[in-house]
Amino acid sequence: MSSSLSASQLHTISMRDPLNRVLANLFLLISSILGAKTAGTHTQFVQWFMEECVDCLEQGSRSSILQFMPFTMVSELVKVSTMSSPKIVLAITDLSLPLGRRVAAKAIAAL
C-alpha cells in the first residue's frame, strides 16, 4: 500500500487505525478494477462512488476518504470511465502537492 500513496500522504495518515487501512485497501481494489480496462457494472460503481465522494466534499465534509486514493487512479478514471468533467478531476486530486497538480493537468489534458 505504501507504494501507491505519496510520502506526504503517508506522513499525515495513521495506518494503525483499522478504518484507515480498510479505506486504503478499498482504493487499491478500485485501482485494480480500473486497471483491468474492461467496462461494466464494476466501473459504473467506481464512477458513482467517486461522484459521491466529490458531492460529500462540496457539502463541506470535514475529512475526506479521497486522501487514500493513489495518484495513479486519476488517470485510470479518466481513461476507463465517463468522468469527463475537469471539475471532478480537480476535486479528486490533491492540488496542494506538486505531483497532484501534475497529475491533474495531465488528466484534464487527456479529457
C-alpha positions as CSV (number, residue, x, y, z in Angstrom):
1,M,0.0,0.0,0.0
2,S,2.8,2.4,0.7
3,S,3.9,2.4,-2.9
4,S,0.5,3.8,-4.0
5,L,0.5,6.8,-1.6
6,S,2.9,9.7,-1.7
7,A,5.3,10.4,1.1
8,S,3.3,13.3,2.3
9,Q,0.1,11.3,2.3
10,L,1.8,8.6,4.4
11,H,3.0,11.3,6.9
12,T,-0.5,12.5,7.6
13,I,-2.3,9.2,7.7
14,S,-2.2,6.8,10.7
15,M,-2.2,3.3,9.3
16,R,-2.6,1.9,12.8
17,D,-6.3,2.9,12.6
18,P,-8.2,-0.1,11.2
19,L,-10.6,2.2,9.3
20,N,-7.7,3.9,7.5
21,R,-6.3,0.5,6.5
22,V,-9.7,-0.6,5.1
23,L,-10.1,2.7,3.1
24,A,-6.6,2.4,1.7
25,N,-7.2,-1.2,0.7
26,L,-10.6,-0.2,-0.8
27,F,-8.8,2.3,-3.1
28,L,-6.2,-0.2,-4.1
29,L,-9.1,-2.6,-5.1
30,I,-10.8,0.2,-7.0
31,S,-7.5,1.0,-8.7
32,S,-7.1,-2.6,-9.8
33,I,-10.7,-2.7,-11.1
34,L,-9.9,0.3,-13.2
35,G,-6.6,-1.2,-14.4
36,A,-8.5,-4.2,-15.8
37,K,-9.6,-1.9,-18.7
38,T,-12.9,-3.7,-19.1
39,A,-16.1,-1.6,-18.7
40,G,-19.1,-2.9,-16.9
41,T,-21.1,-2.5,-13.8
42,H,-18.0,-2.5,-11.7
43,T,-16.7,0.6,-13.5
44,Q,-20.1,2.2,-13.2
45,F,-19.9,1.6,-9.5
46,V,-16.5,3.2,-9.3
47,Q,-17.7,6.2,-11.2
48,W,-20.8,6.5,-8.9
49,F,-18.6,6.1,-5.8
50,M,-16.2,8.8,-6.9
51,E,-19.0,11.2,-7.8
52,E,-20.5,10.6,-4.3
53,C,-17.1,11.4,-2.8
54,V,-17.0,14.7,-4.7
55,D,-20.5,15.5,-3.6
56,C,-19.6,15.0,0.0
57,L,-16.6,17.3,-0.4
58,E,-18.8,20.0,-1.9
59,Q,-21.2,19.7,1.1
60,G,-18.4,20.6,3.5
61,S,-17.4,17.3,4.8
62,R,-14.6,17.8,7.3
63,S,-12.5,14.8,6.4
64,S,-12.1,13.1,3.0
65,I,-11.7,9.5,2.2
66,L,-10.1,10.7,-1.0
67,Q,-6.8,11.1,0.9
68,F,-6.4,7.3,0.5
69,M,-6.7,7.4,-3.3
70,P,-3.5,6.6,-5.2
71,F,-2.4,9.3,-7.6
72,T,-2.4,6.8,-10.5
73,M,-6.2,6.3,-10.1
74,V,-6.9,9.8,-11.5
75,S,-5.6,9.0,-15.0
76,E,-7.2,5.5,-14.8
77,L,-10.6,7.1,-14.0
78,V,-10.3,9.4,-17.0
79,K,-9.4,6.6,-19.3
80,V,-11.9,4.0,-18.3
81,S,-15.0,5.9,-17.1
82,T,-17.0,8.7,-18.5
83,M,-15.7,11.1,-15.9
84,S,-15.2,13.8,-18.5
85,S,-15.5,16.8,-16.1
86,P,-12.5,18.8,-15.2
87,K,-14.4,19.7,-12.0
88,I,-14.4,16.1,-10.8
89,V,-10.7,15.7,-11.7
90,L,-9.8,18.8,-9.8
91,A,-11.9,17.7,-6.8
92,I,-10.4,14.3,-6.5
93,T,-6.8,15.4,-6.9
94,D,-4.7,16.9,-4.1
95,L,-3.7,20.2,-5.6
96,S,-1.6,21.2,-2.7
97,L,1.2,18.8,-3.8
98,P,3.3,19.4,-7.0
99,L,2.7,15.7,-8.0
100,G,-1.1,16.2,-7.6
101,R,-1.0,19.3,-9.8
102,R,0.9,17.5,-12.5
103,V,-1.4,14.5,-12.4
104,A,-4.5,16.8,-12.6
105,A,-3.0,18.7,-15.5
106,K,-2.3,15.5,-17.4
107,A,-5.7,14.1,-16.7
108,I,-7.5,17.3,-17.8
109,A,-5.4,17.4,-21.0
110,A,-6.5,13.9,-21.7
111,L,-10.2,14.7,-21.5
